[in-house]
Amino acid sequence: MPLPFCVYILFSEKDKLLYTGYTSNIEQRIINHNSGGAISTRNRTLLKLIFVNFIYLKKMPEREKNILKQTWGKKLLNLCLRILF
């Protein structure tokens, strides 16, 4: 069975902002983000993984990531984070 894809959300300790992305190798991707290898988060290191959703269909992770980046997706995410933290 192929590795699942996943949508993930990282929290930046530096600027208290969120980063949403998707990958098929979450462990390597987090290492890449925290080592400065990803341009989008290079200046925002120490990033913590706060959400991950594994998906077996290749087209779905990008769709879910885009939903989370829209205004209502951000509002839902912020509400969930307030409840958790």
Backbone as ProteinMPNN parsed JSONL, in Angstrom:
{"seq_chain_A": "MPLPFCVYILFSEKDKLLYTGYTSNIEQRIINHNSGGAISTRNRTLLKLIFVNFIYLKKMPEREKNILKQTWGKKLLNLCLRILF", "coords_chain_A": {"N_chain_A": [[0.849, -1.184, 0.0], [0.605, 2.216, -0.845], [2.279, 5.077, 0.621], [0.366, 7.272, 2.69], [-0.978, 10.486, 1.883], [-0.789, 13.683, 3.484], [-2.352, 16.428, 5.142], [-1.112, 19.17, 6.868], [-0.623, 21.291, 9.749], [1.417, 23.794, 10.948], [2.686, 25.498, 13.804], [4.18, 28.545, 14.478], [6.556, 29.355, 16.804], [7.965, 31.683, 16.886], [6.616, 33.891, 15.534], [3.989, 33.379, 16.112], [2.186, 32.494, 14.17], [0.327, 30.477, 11.788], [1.109, 27.769, 9.557], [0.085, 26.099, 6.709], [0.2, 23.07, 4.96], [0.854, 20.332, 2.628], [1.905, 16.916, 2.199], [3.651, 13.849, 1.346], [5.408, 12.743, 3.026], [5.606, 13.296, 6.092], [7.372, 13.415, 8.301], [9.939, 13.985, 7.193], [9.308, 16.405, 5.983], [8.736, 18.156, 8.124], [11.226, 18.249, 9.358], [12.594, 19.493, 7.273], [11.275, 22.004, 7.204], [11.961, 23.042, 9.791], [14.715, 23.177, 9.629], [15.191, 25.249, 7.982], [14.968, 24.775, 5.307], [12.697, 25.141, 3.79], [11.387, 27.697, 1.897], [9.126, 29.24, 2.52], [8.868, 29.116, 5.294], [11.289, 29.741, 6.341], [12.212, 31.93, 7.924], [10.778, 31.593, 10.224], [11.317, 29.71, 12.143], [11.217, 27.848, 14.997], [9.042, 25.528, 14.586], [6.024, 23.927, 15.362], [4.238, 20.92, 15.044], [0.826, 20.923, 14.859], [-1.473, 19.866, 13.829], [-2.534, 17.151, 11.875], [-3.73, 15.378, 9.085], [-4.278, 12.385, 7.663], [-4.55, 11.153, 4.362], [-5.613, 8.995, 1.812], [-6.129, 9.39, -0.871], [-4.783, 10.929, -3.713], [-5.542, 13.468, -4.789], [-6.941, 14.822, -2.803], [-5.476, 16.039, -0.531], [-4.416, 18.603, -1.357], [-6.763, 19.951, -1.921], [-8.024, 19.987, 0.616], [-6.114, 21.483, 2.037], [-6.348, 23.956, 0.734], [-8.959, 24.632, 1.476], [-8.631, 25.015, 4.245], [-7.102, 27.3, 4.177], [-8.801, 29.272, 3.325], [-11.04, 31.967, 4.262], [-13.248, 31.133, 5.955], [-12.342, 28.631, 6.658], [-10.055, 29.262, 8.12], [-11.268, 30.577, 10.261], [-12.691, 28.456, 11.444], [-10.547, 26.806, 12.136], [-9.16, 28.483, 13.981], [-11.097, 28.603, 15.979], [-11.162, 25.914, 16.818], [-8.534, 25.718, 17.78], [-8.626, 27.504, 19.944], [-10.278, 26.104, 21.656], [-8.738, 23.839, 22.186], [-6.38, 24.888, 23.274]], "CA_chain_A": [[0.0, 0.0, 0.0], [1.439, 3.425, -0.888], [2.201, 5.967, 1.775], [-0.725, 8.243, 2.579], [-0.689, 11.917, 1.854], [-1.365, 14.315, 4.665], [-2.425, 17.871, 5.294], [-0.582, 19.453, 8.194], [-0.565, 22.688, 10.161], [2.52, 24.083, 11.855], [2.574, 26.729, 14.577], [5.482, 29.177, 14.638], [6.806, 29.935, 18.129], [8.571, 32.997, 16.698], [5.647, 34.943, 15.224], [2.657, 32.91, 16.54], [1.345, 32.302, 12.998], [0.166, 29.106, 11.334], [1.478, 27.43, 8.192], [-0.647, 24.92, 6.257], [0.796, 22.446, 3.794], [0.57, 18.908, 2.466], [3.07, 16.142, 1.814], [3.522, 12.397, 1.489], [6.403, 12.335, 4.024], [5.461, 14.339, 7.115], [8.571, 13.515, 9.145], [10.978, 14.697, 6.448], [8.846, 17.769, 5.712], [8.909, 18.945, 9.349], [12.676, 18.464, 9.475], [12.917, 20.482, 6.246], [10.78, 23.303, 7.667], [12.697, 23.515, 10.967], [16.125, 23.413, 9.301], [15.274, 26.399, 7.087], [14.98, 24.319, 3.928], [11.488, 25.584, 3.086], [11.436, 29.153, 1.768], [7.961, 29.868, 3.156], [8.984, 29.141, 6.761], [12.711, 29.889, 6.67], [12.412, 32.919, 8.99], [9.771, 31.383, 11.267], [11.626, 28.484, 12.857], [10.761, 26.701, 15.715], [7.683, 25.201, 14.173], [5.463, 22.742, 16.016], [3.128, 20.284, 14.355], [-0.358, 20.965, 15.726], [-2.582, 19.162, 13.184], [-2.203, 16.342, 10.704], [-4.837, 14.565, 8.615], [-3.782, 11.476, 6.636], [-5.506, 10.931, 3.292], [-5.055, 8.035, 0.869], [-6.366, 9.817, -2.248], [-3.766, 11.919, -4.071], [-6.092, 14.792, -5.09], [-7.62, 15.411, -1.654], [-4.711, 16.91, 0.373], [-4.344, 19.987, -1.832], [-8.106, 20.51, -1.763], [-8.229, 20.267, 2.04], [-5.222, 22.592, 2.391], [-6.948, 25.187, 0.224], [-10.128, 24.925, 2.319], [-8.141, 25.544, 5.518], [-6.523, 28.62, 3.954], [-9.86, 30.236, 3.052], [-11.467, 32.716, 5.448], [-14.062, 30.345, 6.886], [-11.487, 27.555, 7.148], [-9.215, 29.851, 9.16], [-12.118, 30.824, 11.43], [-12.928, 27.162, 12.068], [-9.284, 26.374, 12.725], [-8.921, 29.29, 15.16], [-12.046, 28.163, 17.005], [-10.671, 24.636, 17.333], [-7.315, 25.957, 18.561], [-9.02, 28.112, 21.213], [-10.829, 25.043, 22.504], [-7.645, 22.945, 22.572], [-5.332, 25.547, 24.046]], "C_chain_A": [[0.892, 1.244, 0.0], [1.271, 4.264, 0.371], [1.058, 6.952, 1.598], [-0.185, 9.663, 2.456], [-1.256, 12.512, 3.123], [-1.36, 15.83, 4.524], [-1.952, 18.147, 6.707], [-0.62, 20.954, 8.462], [0.551, 22.816, 11.183], [2.257, 25.411, 12.55], [3.974, 27.27, 14.807], [5.583, 29.799, 16.027], [7.309, 31.371, 17.999], [7.534, 34.091, 16.481], [4.199, 34.563, 15.526], [1.685, 32.775, 15.373], [1.313, 30.834, 12.61], [0.646, 28.962, 9.898], [0.754, 26.142, 7.838], [0.014, 24.377, 5.006], [0.348, 21.008, 3.654], [1.803, 18.208, 1.915], [2.747, 14.654, 1.865], [4.544, 11.866, 2.497], [6.461, 13.411, 5.111], [6.722, 14.504, 7.955], [9.668, 14.325, 8.453], [10.591, 16.147, 6.216], [9.022, 18.663, 6.939], [10.384, 19.238, 9.586], [13.112, 19.552, 8.496], [12.476, 21.885, 6.67], [11.657, 23.854, 8.799], [14.185, 23.752, 10.7], [16.298, 24.609, 8.369], [15.267, 26.03, 5.623], [13.757, 24.721, 3.119], [11.47, 27.108, 3.078], [10.317, 29.832, 2.555], [8.07, 29.965, 4.674], [10.417, 29.35, 7.23], [12.948, 30.828, 7.853], [11.464, 32.724, 10.171], [10.075, 30.152, 12.113], [11.398, 28.649, 14.337], [9.277, 26.498, 15.438], [7.241, 23.915, 14.848], [4.289, 22.226, 15.209], [1.922, 20.28, 15.289], [-1.549, 20.226, 15.123], [-2.046, 18.365, 12.015], [-3.414, 15.474, 10.376], [-4.327, 13.708, 7.459], [-4.893, 11.134, 5.653], [-4.865, 9.987, 2.274], [-5.272, 8.41, -0.597], [-5.458, 10.986, -2.591], [-4.32, 13.329, -4.275], [-6.631, 15.513, -3.853], [-6.756, 16.319, -0.771], [-4.642, 18.362, -0.075], [-5.693, 20.68, -1.668], [-8.373, 20.882, -0.298], [-7.36, 21.43, 2.506], [-5.82, 23.924, 1.943], [-8.185, 25.593, 1.026], [-9.678, 25.555, 3.629], [-7.549, 26.936, 5.37], [-7.567, 29.686, 3.643], [-10.339, 30.853, 4.36], [-12.248, 31.853, 6.429], [-13.282, 29.151, 7.425], [-10.575, 28.041, 8.265], [-10.02, 30.107, 10.428], [-12.393, 29.526, 12.181], [-11.676, 26.665, 12.779], [-8.975, 27.158, 13.996], [-9.848, 28.908, 16.303], [-11.588, 26.853, 17.634], [-9.43, 24.83, 18.2], [-7.63, 26.607, 19.901], [-9.552, 27.076, 22.179], [-9.714, 24.149, 23.038], [-6.632, 23.609, 23.498], [-5.965, 26.56, 24.937]], "O_chain_A": [[1.845, 1.312, 0.777], [0.269, 4.174, 1.079], [0.804, 7.418, 0.488], [0.929, 9.969, 2.882], [-2.112, 11.907, 3.769], [-0.491, 16.421, 3.882], [-2.339, 17.447, 7.644], [-0.645, 21.771, 7.542], [0.626, 22.057, 12.15], [1.683, 26.33, 11.966], [4.855, 26.549, 15.274], [4.787, 30.668, 16.383], [7.104, 32.185, 18.899], [7.563, 35.113, 17.167], [3.283, 35.33, 15.233], [0.478, 32.927, 15.563], [2.153, 30.044, 13.041], [0.597, 29.913, 9.118], [0.808, 25.181, 8.605], [0.351, 25.134, 4.096], [-0.442, 20.515, 4.458], [2.639, 18.823, 1.252], [1.696, 14.253, 2.366], [4.552, 10.671, 2.795], [7.28, 14.328, 5.042], [7.098, 15.628, 8.286], [10.252, 15.232, 9.046], [11.449, 17.029, 6.247], [9.42, 19.82, 6.8], [10.747, 20.35, 9.97], [13.903, 20.428, 8.846], [13.228, 22.846, 6.509], [12.052, 25.019, 8.759], [14.845, 24.454, 11.466], [17.423, 24.951, 8.003], [15.532, 26.879, 4.772], [13.778, 24.65, 1.89], [11.532, 27.738, 4.134], [10.532, 30.871, 3.179], [7.422, 30.817, 5.281], [10.716, 29.152, 8.408], [13.798, 30.548, 8.698], [11.358, 33.602, 11.028], [9.169, 29.603, 12.741], [11.43, 29.799, 14.777], [8.407, 27.185, 15.972], [7.988, 22.938, 14.901], [3.449, 22.999, 14.748], [1.977, 19.707, 16.378], [-2.535, 19.979, 15.818], [-1.206, 18.845, 11.255], [-4.046, 14.908, 11.268], [-3.984, 14.232, 6.399], [-6.027, 10.86, 6.047], [-3.702, 10.163, 1.913], [-4.661, 7.808, -1.479], [-5.376, 11.944, -1.822], [-3.632, 14.301, -3.964], [-6.761, 16.736, -3.882], [-7.28, 17.322, -0.286], [-4.795, 19.265, 0.747], [-5.753, 21.858, -1.317], [-8.886, 21.964, -0.012], [-7.813, 22.271, 3.282], [-5.797, 24.903, 2.689], [-8.425, 26.783, 1.228], [-10.279, 26.529, 4.082], [-7.498, 27.685, 6.345], [-7.262, 30.878, 3.689], [-10.073, 30.322, 5.438], [-11.938, 31.843, 7.62], [-13.54, 28.705, 8.543], [-10.346, 27.328, 9.242], [-9.531, 29.887, 11.536], [-12.335, 29.493, 13.41], [-11.749, 26.161, 13.899], [-8.568, 26.564, 14.995], [-9.435, 28.891, 17.462], [-11.623, 26.706, 18.856], [-9.288, 24.181, 19.237], [-6.977, 26.302, 20.899], [-9.307, 27.156, 23.382], [-9.737, 23.748, 24.202], [-6.092, 22.967, 24.399], [-5.269, 27.245, 25.686]]}, "name": "protein", "num_of_chains": 1, "seq": "MPLPFCVYILFSEKDKLLYTGYTSNIEQRIINHNSGGAISTRNRTLLKLIFVNFIYLKKMPEREKNILKQTWGKKLLNLCLRILF"}
